[in-house]
Amino acid sequence: MSKPEIECTRVRACKWQGGYSDLTKKLNKKDTKKYGTECNDNVCPKCECKTMYEIKNT
Ligand SMILES: [Zn+2]
């Protein structure tokens, strides 16, 4: 078992922890329109928020 690398910033509401490869890709409509090419954000698989904390293994 590997340790979780990141956790959702909504630690109270969501509590998701996992690795970068567990993140879900979500189409970023604003950037897709802006750049004219498909842009995706890596989001929390539970609540779809975009910001993650890095978990420091001490
Ligand atoms: Zn989350």
N, CA, C, O and the ligand as a Tripos MOL2 file, in Angstrom:
@<TRIPOS>MOLECULE
protein
  233   231    59     0     0
PROTEIN
NO_CHARGES

@<TRIPOS>ATOM
      1 N           0.8430   -1.2110    0.0000 N.3       1 MET1
      2 CA          0.0000    0.0000    0.0000 C.3       1 MET1
      3 C           0.8690    1.2490    0.0000 C.2       1 MET1
      4 O           1.8070    1.3650    0.7890 O.2       1 MET1
      5 N           0.5550    2.1630   -0.8750 N.am      2 SER2
      6 CA          1.3080    3.4100   -0.9140 C.3       2 SER2
      7 C           0.5980    4.4730   -0.0870 C.2       2 SER2
      8 O          -0.6250    4.4740    0.0480 O.2       2 SER2
      9 N           1.3900    5.3600    0.4520 N.am      3 LYS3
     10 CA          0.8250    6.4480    1.2400 C.3       3 LYS3
     11 C           0.1620    7.4650    0.3230 C.2       3 LYS3
     12 O           0.6170    7.6820   -0.8010 O.2       3 LYS3
     13 N          -0.9080    8.0880    0.7960 N.am      4 PRO4
     14 CA         -1.5090    9.1500   -0.0220 C.3       4 PRO4
     15 C          -0.5440   10.3220   -0.1940 C.2       4 PRO4
     16 O           0.1490   10.7120    0.7450 O.2       4 PRO4
     17 N          -0.5080   10.8750   -1.4010 N.am      5 GLU5
     18 CA          0.4100   11.9810   -1.7040 C.3       5 GLU5
     19 C          -0.2560   13.3370   -1.5070 C.2       5 GLU5
     20 O           0.3950   14.3200   -1.1550 O.2       5 GLU5
     21 N          -1.5520   13.3700   -1.7390 N.am      6 ILE6
     22 CA         -2.2690   14.6470   -1.7040 C.3       6 ILE6
     23 C          -3.6160   14.4740   -1.0220 C.2       6 ILE6
     24 O          -4.1600   13.3710   -0.9540 O.2       6 ILE6
     25 N          -4.1420   15.5770   -0.5230 N.am      7 GLU7
     26 CA         -5.4960   15.5410    0.0180 C.3       7 GLU7
     27 C          -6.2580   16.7670   -0.4490 C.2       7 GLU7
     28 O          -5.6870   17.8160   -0.7480 O.2       7 GLU7
     29 N          -7.5640   16.5940   -0.4980 N.am      8 CYS8
     30 CA         -8.4670   17.6550   -0.9100 C.3       8 CYS8
     31 C          -8.3850   18.8150    0.0790 C.2       8 CYS8
     32 O          -8.2520   18.6000    1.2840 O.2       8 CYS8
     33 N          -8.4630   20.0310   -0.4270 N.am      9 THR9
     34 CA         -8.4220   21.1820    0.4710 C.3       9 THR9
     35 C          -9.6950   21.2920    1.3070 C.2       9 THR9
     36 O          -9.7100   21.9680    2.3360 O.2       9 THR9
     37 N         -10.7410   20.6410    0.8740 N.am     10 ARG10
     38 CA        -11.9710   20.6480    1.6550 C.3      10 ARG10
     39 C         -11.9220   19.4880    2.6510 C.2      10 ARG10
     40 O         -12.7220   18.5550    2.5920 O.2      10 ARG10
     41 N         -10.9760   19.5770    3.5480 N.am     11 VAL11
     42 CA        -10.7030   18.4540    4.4450 C.3      11 VAL11
     43 C         -11.8760   18.1270    5.3630 C.2      11 VAL11
     44 O         -12.0440   16.9780    5.7710 O.2      11 VAL11
     45 N         -12.6690   19.1060    5.6820 N.am     12 ARG12
     46 CA        -13.8160   18.8360    6.5540 C.3      12 ARG12
     47 C         -14.9920   18.2620    5.7760 C.2      12 ARG12
     48 O         -15.6390   17.3090    6.2100 O.2      12 ARG12
     49 N         -15.2490   18.8470    4.6450 N.am     13 ALA13
     50 CA        -16.4230   18.4350    3.8810 C.3      13 ALA13
     51 C         -16.1860   17.1730    3.0660 C.2      13 ALA13
     52 O         -17.1180   16.4090    2.8140 O.2      13 ALA13
     53 N         -14.9600   16.9550    2.6600 N.am     14 CYS14
     54 CA        -14.6940   15.9020    1.6780 C.3      14 CYS14
     55 C         -13.7960   14.7920    2.2270 C.2      14 CYS14
     56 O         -14.1260   13.6100    2.1260 O.2      14 CYS14
     57 N         -12.6670   15.1790    2.8040 N.am     15 LYS15
     58 CA        -11.7390   14.2290    3.4230 C.3      15 LYS15
     59 C         -11.0290   13.2840    2.4480 C.2      15 LYS15
     60 O         -10.4470   12.2870    2.8750 O.2      15 LYS15
     61 N         -11.0680   13.5800    1.1660 N.am     16 TRP16
     62 CA        -10.4270   12.6730    0.2200 C.3      16 TRP16
     63 C          -8.9030   12.7690    0.3130 C.2      16 TRP16
     64 O          -8.3370   13.8570    0.4180 O.2      16 TRP16
     65 N          -8.2640   11.6160    0.2730 N.am     17 GLN17
     66 CA         -6.8050   11.5400    0.1840 C.3      17 GLN17
     67 C          -6.4450   10.4960   -0.8580 C.2      17 GLN17
     68 O          -7.1470    9.4990   -1.0260 O.2      17 GLN17
     69 N          -5.3620   10.7310   -1.5420 N.am     18 GLY18
     70 CA         -4.9500    9.7370   -2.5260 C.3      18 GLY18
     71 C          -3.7210   10.1850   -3.2770 C.2      18 GLY18
     72 O          -2.9950   11.0790   -2.8450 O.2      18 GLY18
     73 N          -3.5010    9.5440   -4.4160 N.am     19 GLY19
     74 CA         -2.3380    9.8690   -5.2260 C.3      19 GLY19
     75 C          -2.7370   10.7130   -6.4200 C.2      19 GLY19
     76 O          -3.9180   10.8500   -6.7360 O.2      19 GLY19
     77 N          -1.7210   11.2850   -7.0890 N.am     20 TYR20
     78 CA         -1.9870   12.1120   -8.2650 C.3      20 TYR20
     79 C          -2.7200   11.3380   -9.3550 C.2      20 TYR20
     80 O          -3.5230   11.9060  -10.0960 O.2      20 TYR20
     81 N          -2.4440   10.0530   -9.4480 N.am     21 SER21
     82 CA         -3.0680    9.2510  -10.4990 C.3      21 SER21
     83 C          -4.5390    8.9530  -10.2070 C.2      21 SER21
     84 O          -5.2660    8.4790  -11.0810 O.2      21 SER21
     85 N          -4.9740    9.2320   -8.9740 N.am     22 ASP22
     86 CA         -6.3790    9.0160   -8.6340 C.3      22 ASP22
     87 C          -7.2730   10.2000   -8.9970 C.2      22 ASP22
     88 O          -8.5000   10.0920   -8.9800 O.2      22 ASP22
     89 N          -6.6560   11.3130   -9.3200 N.am     23 LEU23
     90 CA         -7.4410   12.4980   -9.6520 C.3      23 LEU23
     91 C          -8.2460   12.2880  -10.9260 C.2      23 LEU23
     92 O          -7.8350   11.5590  -11.8290 O.2      23 LEU23
     93 N          -9.3820   12.9330  -10.9760 N.am     24 THR24
     94 CA        -10.2680   12.8250  -12.1190 C.3      24 THR24
     95 C         -10.0370   13.9910  -13.0720 C.2      24 THR24
     96 O          -9.8490   15.1280  -12.6390 O.2      24 THR24
     97 N         -10.0500   13.7060  -14.3620 N.am     25 LYS25
     98 CA         -9.9320   14.7770  -15.3490 C.3      25 LYS25
     99 C         -11.3050   15.3700  -15.6180 C.2      25 LYS25
    100 O         -12.2810   14.6610  -15.8640 O.2      25 LYS25
    101 N         -11.3450   16.6810  -15.5630 N.am     26 LYS26
    102 CA        -12.6070   17.3520  -15.8320 C.3      26 LYS26
    103 C         -12.3670   18.4410  -16.8600 C.2      26 LYS26
    104 O         -11.4130   19.2130  -16.7560 O.2      26 LYS26
    105 N         -13.2310   18.4950  -17.8410 N.am     27 LEU27
    106 CA        -13.0800   19.4970  -18.9000 C.3      27 LEU27
    107 C         -13.1920   20.9070  -18.3240 C.2      27 LEU27
    108 O         -14.1430   21.2290  -17.6120 O.2      27 LEU27
    109 N         -12.2190   21.7260  -18.6390 N.am     28 ASN28
    110 CA        -12.2430   23.1230  -18.2270 C.3      28 ASN28
    111 C         -12.8010   23.9450  -19.3880 C.2      28 ASN28
    112 O         -12.0910   24.2650  -20.3410 O.2      28 ASN28
    113 N         -14.0750   24.2730  -19.2860 N.am     29 LYS29
    114 CA        -14.7650   24.9250  -20.4060 C.3      29 LYS29
    115 C         -14.1870   26.3040  -20.7090 C.2      29 LYS29
    116 O         -14.0810   26.7020  -21.8700 O.2      29 LYS29
    117 N         -13.8210   27.0160  -19.6730 N.am     30 LYS30
    118 CA        -13.2940   28.3680  -19.8410 C.3      30 LYS30
    119 C         -11.9750   28.3520  -20.6070 C.2      30 LYS30
    120 O         -11.7970   29.0960  -21.5710 O.2      30 LYS30
    121 N         -11.0510   27.4930  -20.1640 N.am     31 ASP31
    122 CA         -9.7590   27.4100  -20.8420 C.3      31 ASP31
    123 C          -9.8780   26.7940  -22.2280 C.2      31 ASP31
    124 O          -9.1550   27.1780  -23.1480 O.2      31 ASP31
    125 N         -10.7850   25.8460  -22.3770 N.am     32 THR32
    126 CA        -10.9990   25.2270  -23.6780 C.3      32 THR32
    127 C         -11.4330   26.2680  -24.6960 C.2      32 THR32
    128 O         -10.9880   26.2550  -25.8440 O.2      32 THR32
    129 N         -12.3040   27.1660  -24.2660 N.am     33 LYS33
    130 CA        -12.7730   28.2340  -25.1330 C.3      33 LYS33
    131 C         -11.6540   29.2450  -25.3990 C.2      33 LYS33
    132 O         -11.4830   29.7240  -26.5200 O.2      33 LYS33
    133 N         -10.9170   29.5490  -24.3720 N.am     34 LYS34
    134 CA         -9.8570   30.5480  -24.4510 C.3      34 LYS34
    135 C          -8.7230   30.1290  -25.3850 C.2      34 LYS34
    136 O          -8.2500   30.9170  -26.2040 O.2      34 LYS34
    137 N          -8.2970   28.8700  -25.2450 N.am     35 TYR35
    138 CA         -7.1470   28.3980  -26.0210 C.3      35 TYR35
    139 C          -7.5320   27.6630  -27.2960 C.2      35 TYR35
    140 O          -6.6770   27.3700  -28.1320 O.2      35 TYR35
    141 N          -8.8310   27.3630  -27.4470 N.am     36 GLY36
    142 CA         -9.2870   26.6760  -28.6400 C.3      36 GLY36
    143 C          -8.8480   25.2310  -28.7180 C.2      36 GLY36
    144 O          -8.9140   24.6150  -29.7820 O.2      36 GLY36
    145 N          -8.4040   24.6900  -27.6110 N.am     37 THR37
    146 CA         -8.0420   23.2830  -27.5460 C.3      37 THR37
    147 C          -8.5550   22.7250  -26.2300 C.2      37 THR37
    148 O          -8.7330   23.4590  -25.2580 O.2      37 THR37
    149 N          -8.7870   21.4350  -26.2090 N.am     38 GLU38
    150 CA         -9.3920   20.8530  -25.0200 C.3      38 GLU38
    151 C          -8.4610   20.9070  -23.8130 C.2      38 GLU38
    152 O          -7.3600   20.3570  -23.8410 O.2      38 GLU38
    153 N          -8.9120   21.5700  -22.7640 N.am     39 CYS39
    154 CA         -8.1250   21.6890  -21.5410 C.3      39 CYS39
    155 C          -8.8470   20.9710  -20.4070 C.2      39 CYS39
    156 O         -10.0570   21.1100  -20.2320 O.2      39 CYS39
    157 N          -8.0900   20.2150  -19.6550 N.am     40 ASN40
    158 CA         -8.6750   19.5040  -18.5290 C.3      40 ASN40
    159 C          -8.0100   19.9160  -17.2300 C.2      40 ASN40
    160 O          -6.8220   20.2360  -17.1900 O.2      40 ASN40
    161 N          -8.7970   19.9000  -16.1790 N.am     41 ASP41
    162 CA         -8.2540   20.0950  -14.8400 C.3      41 ASP41
    163 C          -8.2100   18.7500  -14.1470 C.2      41 ASP41
    164 O          -9.0590   17.8910  -14.3880 O.2      41 ASP41
    165 N          -7.2340   18.5660  -13.2960 N.am     42 ASN42
    166 CA         -7.2190   17.3920  -12.4320 C.3      42 ASN42
    167 C          -7.9550   17.7580  -11.1500 C.2      42 ASN42
    168 O          -7.5210   18.6280  -10.3950 O.2      42 ASN42
    169 N          -9.0610   17.0880  -10.9200 N.am     43 VAL43
    170 CA         -9.9020   17.4550   -9.7860 C.3      43 VAL43
    171 C         -10.0770   16.2840   -8.8290 C.2      43 VAL43
    172 O          -9.8310   15.1270   -9.1720 O.2      43 VAL43
    173 N         -10.5050   16.6180   -7.6360 N.am     44 CYS44
    174 CA        -10.8220   15.6260   -6.6170 C.3      44 CYS44
    175 C         -11.9130   14.6810   -7.1300 C.2      44 CYS44
    176 O         -12.9410   15.1510   -7.6170 O.2      44 CYS44
    177 N         -11.7180   13.3770   -7.0340 N.am     45 PRO45
    178 CA        -12.7210   12.4310   -7.5190 C.3      45 PRO45
    179 C         -14.0140   12.4420   -6.7030 C.2      45 PRO45
    180 O         -15.0410   11.9480   -7.1670 O.2      45 PRO45
    181 N         -13.9720   12.9880   -5.5220 N.am     46 LYS46
    182 CA        -15.1730   13.0200   -4.6830 C.3      46 LYS46
    183 C         -16.0010   14.2860   -4.8490 C.2      46 LYS46
    184 O         -17.2070   14.2270   -5.0840 O.2      46 LYS46
    185 N         -15.3280   15.4480   -4.7220 N.am     47 CYS47
    186 CA        -16.0980   16.6990   -4.7290 C.3      47 CYS47
    187 C         -15.7830   17.5950   -5.9220 C.2      47 CYS47
    188 O         -16.3810   18.6600   -6.0750 O.2      47 CYS47
    189 N         -14.8290   17.1590   -6.7820 N.am     48 GLU48
    190 CA        -14.4610   17.8970   -7.9950 C.3      48 GLU48
    191 C         -13.8370   19.2600   -7.7280 C.2      48 GLU48
    192 O         -13.8640   20.1310   -8.5970 O.2      48 GLU48
    193 N         -13.2830   19.4540   -6.5520 N.am     49 CYS49
    194 CA        -12.5830   20.7190   -6.3450 C.3      49 CYS49
    195 C         -11.1720   20.6080   -6.9020 C.2      49 CYS49
    196 O         -10.6030   19.5190   -6.9810 O.2      49 CYS49
    197 N         -10.6240   21.7380   -7.2830 N.am     50 LYS50
    198 CA         -9.3730   21.7310   -8.0410 C.3      50 LYS50
    199 C          -8.1290   21.8380   -7.1790 C.2      50 LYS50
    200 O          -7.0260   21.5380   -7.6370 O.2      50 LYS50
    201 N          -8.2960   22.2600   -5.9500 N.am     51 THR51
    202 CA         -7.1160   22.5170   -5.1310 C.3      51 THR51
    203 C          -6.8380   21.3750   -4.1580 C.2      51 THR51
    204 O          -7.7270   20.8780   -3.4660 O.2      51 THR51
    205 N          -5.5840   20.9890   -4.1370 N.am     52 MET52
    206 CA         -5.1230   19.8790   -3.3090 C.3      52 MET52
    207 C          -3.9660   20.3450   -2.4230 C.2      52 MET52
    208 O          -3.1800   21.2140   -2.7990 O.2      52 MET52
    209 N          -3.8930   19.7650   -1.2850 N.am     53 TYR53
    210 CA         -2.7070   19.9360   -0.4460 C.3      53 TYR53
    211 C          -1.7630   18.7810   -0.7020 C.2      53 TYR53
    212 O          -2.1940   17.6390   -0.8630 O.2      53 TYR53
    213 N          -0.4830   19.0760   -0.7380 N.am     54 GLU54
    214 CA          0.4980   18.0000   -0.7640 C.3      54 GLU54
    215 C           0.7010   17.4930    0.6450 C.2      54 GLU54
    216 O           0.8760   18.2720    1.5820 O.2      54 GLU54
    217 N           0.6760   16.2110    0.7820 N.am     55 ILE55
    218 CA          0.9270   15.6350    2.0990 C.3      55 ILE55
    219 C           2.4240   15.3860    2.2390 C.2      55 ILE55
    220 O           3.0330   14.6440    1.4690 O.2      55 ILE55
    221 N           2.9710   16.0140    3.2180 N.am     56 LYS56
    222 CA          4.4190   15.8380    3.4470 C.3      56 LYS56
    223 C           4.6410   14.6290    4.3470 C.2      56 LYS56
    224 O           4.1390   14.5590    5.4680 O.2      56 LYS56
    225 N           5.3870   13.7090    3.8330 N.am     57 ASN57
    226 CA          5.7370   12.5510    4.6500 C.3      57 ASN57
    227 C           6.9760   12.8560    5.4620 C.2      57 ASN57
    228 O           8.0690   13.0470    4.9290 O.2      57 ASN57
    229 N           6.7800   12.8950    6.7300 N.am     58 THR58
    230 CA          7.9130   13.2340    7.5850 C.3      58 THR58
    231 C           8.4570   11.9970    8.2760 C.2      58 THR58
    232 O           9.4180   12.0880    9.0400 O.2      58 THR58
    233 ZN        -12.6290   16.7670   -2.4270 Zn       59 ZN59
@<TRIPOS>BOND
     1     1     2 1
     2     2     3 1
     3     3     4 2
     4     3     5 am
     5     5     6 1
     6     6     7 1
     7     7     8 2
     8     7     9 am
     9     9    10 1
    10    10    11 1
    11    11    12 2
    12    11    13 am
    13    13    14 1
    14    14    15 1
    15    15    16 2
    16    15    17 am
    17    17    18 1
    18    18    19 1
    19    19    20 2
    20    19    21 am
    21    21    22 1
    22    22    23 1
    23    23    24 2
    24    23    25 am
    25    25    26 1
    26    26    27 1
    27    27    28 2
    28    27    29 am
    29    29    30 1
    30    30    31 1
    31    31    32 2
    32    31    33 am
    33    33    34 1
    34    34    35 1
    35    35    36 2
    36    35    37 am
    37    37    38 1
    38    38    39 1
    39    39    40 2
    40    39    41 am
    41    41    42 1
    42    42    43 1
    43    43    44 2
    44    43    45 am
    45    45    46 1
    46    46    47 1
    47    47    48 2
    48    47    49 am
    49    49    50 1
    50    50    51 1
    51    51    52 2
    52    51    53 am
    53    53    54 1
    54    54    55 1
    55    55    56 2
    56    55    57 am
    57    57    58 1
    58    58    59 1
    59    59    60 2
    60    59    61 am
    61    61    62 1
    62    62    63 1
    63    63    64 2
    64    63    65 am
    65    65    66 1
    66    66    67 1
    67    67    68 2
    68    67    69 am
    69    69    70 1
    70    70    71 1
    71    71    72 2
    72    71    73 am
    73    73    74 1
    74    74    75 1
    75    75    76 2
    76    75    77 am
    77    77    78 1
    78    78    79 1
    79    79    80 2
    80    79    81 am
    81    81    82 1
    82    82    83 1
    83    83    84 2
    84    83    85 am
    85    85    86 1
    86    86    87 1
    87    87    88 2
    88    87    89 am
    89    89    90 1
    90    90    91 1
    91    91    92 2
    92    91    93 am
    93    93    94 1
    94    94    95 1
    95    95    96 2
    96    95    97 am
    97    97    98 1
    98    98    99 1
    99    99   100 2
   100    99   101 am
   101   101   102 1
   102   102   103 1
   103   103   104 2
   104   103   105 am
   105   105   106 1
   106   106   107 1
   107   107   108 2
   108   107   109 am
   109   109   110 1
   110   110   111 1
   111   111   112 2
   112   111   113 am
   113   113   114 1
   114   114   115 1
   115   115   116 2
   116   115   117 am
   117   117   118 1
   118   118   119 1
   119   119   120 2
   120   119   121 am
   121   121   122 1
   122   122   123 1
   123   123   124 2
   124   123   125 am
   125   125   126 1
   126   126   127 1
   127   127   128 2
   128   127   129 am
   129   129   130 1
   130   130   131 1
   131   131   132 2
   132   131   133 am
   133   133   134 1
   134   134   135 1
   135   135   136 2
   136   135   137 am
   137   137   138 1
   138   138   139 1
   139   139   140 2
   140   139   141 am
   141   141   142 1
   142   142   143 1
   143   143   144 2
   144   143   145 am
   145   145   146 1
   146   146   147 1
   147   147   148 2
   148   147   149 am
   149   149   150 1
   150   150   151 1
   151   151   152 2
   152   151   153 am
   153   153   154 1
   154   154   155 1
   155   155   156 2
   156   155   157 am
   157   157   158 1
   158   158   159 1
   159   159   160 2
   160   159   161 am
   161   161   162 1
   162   162   163 1
   163   163   164 2
   164   163   165 am
   165   165   166 1
   166   166   167 1
   167   167   168 2
   168   167   169 am
   169   169   170 1
   170   170   171 1
   171   171   172 2
   172   171   173 am
   173   173   174 1
   174   174   175 1
   175   175   176 2
   176   175   177 am
   177   177   178 1
   178   178   179 1
   179   179   180 2
   180   179   181 am
   181   181   182 1
   182   182   183 1
   183   183   184 2
   184   183   185 am
   185   185   186 1
   186   186   187 1
   187   187   188 2
   188   187   189 am
   189   189   190 1
   190   190   191 1
   191   191   192 2
   192   191   193 am
   193   193   194 1
   194   194   195 1
   195   195   196 2
   196   195   197 am
   197   197   198 1
   198   198   199 1
   199   199   200 2
   200   199   201 am
   201   201   202 1
   202   202   203 1
   203   203   204 2
   204   203   205 am
   205   205   206 1
   206   206   207 1
   207   207   208 2
   208   207   209 am
   209   209   210 1
   210   210   211 1
   211   211   212 2
   212   211   213 am
   213   213   214 1
   214   214   215 1
   215   215   216 2
   216   215   217 am
   217   217   218 1
   218   218   219 1
   219   219   220 2
   220   219   221 am
   221   221   222 1
   222   222   223 1
   223   223   224 2
   224   223   225 am
   225   225   226 1
   226   226   227 1
   227   227   228 2
   228   227   229 am
   229   229   230 1
   230   230   231 1
   231   231   232 2
@<TRIPOS>SUBSTRUCTURE
     1 MET1         2 RESIDUE 1 A MET
     2 SER2         6 RESIDUE 1 A SER
     3 LYS3        10 RESIDUE 1 A LYS
     4 PRO4        14 RESIDUE 1 A PRO
     5 GLU5        18 RESIDUE 1 A GLU
     6 ILE6        22 RESIDUE 1 A ILE
     7 GLU7        26 RESIDUE 1 A GLU
     8 CYS8        30 RESIDUE 1 A CYS
     9 THR9        34 RESIDUE 1 A THR
    10 ARG10       38 RESIDUE 1 A ARG
    11 VAL11       42 RESIDUE 1 A VAL
    12 ARG12       46 RESIDUE 1 A ARG
    13 ALA13       50 RESIDUE 1 A ALA
    14 CYS14       54 RESIDUE 1 A CYS
    15 LYS15       58 RESIDUE 1 A LYS
    16 TRP16       62 RESIDUE 1 A TRP
    17 GLN17       66 RESIDUE 1 A GLN
    18 GLY18       70 RESIDUE 1 A GLY
    19 GLY19       74 RESIDUE 1 A GLY
    20 TYR20       78 RESIDUE 1 A TYR
    21 SER21       82 RESIDUE 1 A SER
    22 ASP22       86 RESIDUE 1 A ASP
    23 LEU23       90 RESIDUE 1 A LEU
    24 THR24       94 RESIDUE 1 A THR
    25 LYS25       98 RESIDUE 1 A LYS
    26 LYS26      102 RESIDUE 1 A LYS
    27 LEU27      106 RESIDUE 1 A LEU
    28 ASN28      110 RESIDUE 1 A ASN
    29 LYS29      114 RESIDUE 1 A LYS
    30 LYS30      118 RESIDUE 1 A LYS
    31 ASP31      122 RESIDUE 1 A ASP
    32 THR32      126 RESIDUE 1 A THR
    33 LYS33      130 RESIDUE 1 A LYS
    34 LYS34      134 RESIDUE 1 A LYS
    35 TYR35      138 RESIDUE 1 A TYR
    36 GLY36      142 RESIDUE 1 A GLY
    37 THR37      146 RESIDUE 1 A THR
    38 GLU38      150 RESIDUE 1 A GLU
    39 CYS39      154 RESIDUE 1 A CYS
    40 ASN40      158 RESIDUE 1 A ASN
    41 ASP41      162 RESIDUE 1 A ASP
    42 ASN42      166 RESIDUE 1 A ASN
    43 VAL43      170 RESIDUE 1 A VAL
    44 CYS44      174 RESIDUE 1 A CYS
    45 PRO45      178 RESIDUE 1 A PRO
    46 LYS46      182 RESIDUE 1 A LYS
    47 CYS47      186 RESIDUE 1 A CYS
    48 GLU48      190 RESIDUE 1 A GLU
    49 CYS49      194 RESIDUE 1 A CYS
    50 LYS50      198 RESIDUE 1 A LYS
    51 THR51      202 RESIDUE 1 A THR
    52 MET52      206 RESIDUE 1 A MET
    53 TYR53      210 RESIDUE 1 A TYR
    54 GLU54      214 RESIDUE 1 A GLU
    55 ILE55      218 RESIDUE 1 A ILE
    56 LYS56      222 RESIDUE 1 A LYS
    57 ASN57      226 RESIDUE 1 A ASN
    58 THR58      230 RESIDUE 1 A THR
    59 ZN59       233 GROUP 0 **** ****
